[in-house]
Amino acid sequence: MDSTITIHLQSTFNAILTGKFYNFTKRSLWRYMAASVLFAFAKPDFFGTFFTTFLYFFCGVIGVAFIAMYLSSKYMANKNLFDADVEFTNEQITIRHRNKDLIETKDWLWIKALKSSKDGFLLEVNQWPPFFIHFSKKALTEEQIEFFENREVL
């Protein structure tokens, strides 16, 4: 099956926030939980008991992290960093930027992970800093959904 899928992608608030939330849960959530346990061991009576100290500290840290993710997503969406038509084939990915005169060609090694959920697809790009491409299944045809669901990342 040699098909070509073209999707218009923009860095919108929802797409950026979804990527940040995924990256946070994948990389940082467990670290904050471990730090909260360590803090609760060190100062168990800070909020009364070990459990309440852990819970309050963990919720406080997560709350601050969510506020930071929300504000940075708003800021990045206002800058509109990414606006392109992305063409996916079995061999390569072609990115035709709309906001600058640039065409990039990548192979599938550029995609580190492809996650499918009931709402859409999340592509983790193999670069630093982490970059995620999220698009909704609602905007895709059945053929496009099948292409991404059957796609294995190398």
ZILINSUL-V245209 format. One line per field, one symbol per residue. phi: phi as a letter, one per 40 degrees, with the letter a starting at -180 (. if undefined). burial: b if it has 16 or more other ideal C-beta (glycine too) atoms within 10 Angstrom, else e. A space follows every 10 residues. Layout:
phi->???
burial->???
This chain:
phi->.bbbbbbcbb ccdccccccc ccccccbbdc cccccccccc ccbcccbhbd cccdcccccc cccccccccc cccccccccf cbaacbbbbc cabbbbccca cabbbbcccc ccabbbbcca bbbcccabcd bbbbaccccb ccccccdccc cbcc
burial->eeeebebebe bbeebbbbbb bbbbeeeeee ebeeebeebb eeeeeeeeee eebbebbbee bbeebeeebe eebeebbeee ebebebbbee eebbbeeeee eeeeeeebeb beebeeeeeb bbbbbeeeee bbbbbebeeb eeebeebbee beee
